[in-house]
Amino acid sequence: MPVKVTGEIKGVEGLASYIKGVQEGLVTESMLEGIASKVKENIIKRTGEGRDFRSERFSPYSKEWKRKRAGSGKETAVVDLKFTGKMLAGIHSEAVKGKNEARLYFDDFAEGKKAAYHNVTGAGWSKVKREFFGLGAEDKKFIRGVLLDHIEKVLKVK
């Protein structure tokens, strides 16, 4: 996406002022908050569809876990990592004040531990990893688009 800068800038002071204004407007807390919130939504959505952060299908549930889920009236065909719903509901997003960064996290230790089983160590006796908590190509494309749109708007205003 080409970015066009128009207008007149006079002298070194004018250029310095312009650059400072652009830098200050490039990353905003509200932009970071919006990105983090949308990435959180994407994680929850694709996990519910049975896909990991790479958009690949999760490994199937074990026979024992399928039986337990079926006995509780839960879906068994799609691996959605939702038994109680608390783990995915426990994902939070925020912009970190003063640091130009955003984060996704679990504020409940038990739900964070459960997520780590799925994402890092592997769940159950077979230690099956279902890496749902990460940034995939779709997320990166979304973030890139938001940033480019924002930068273009900042440059038009300055």
Summary of the structure (lengths in Angstrom):
residues: 158
radius of gyration: 21.3
end to end distance: 18.3
largest distance: 74.7
contacts: 391
relative contact order: 0.18
helix: 53%
strand: 10%
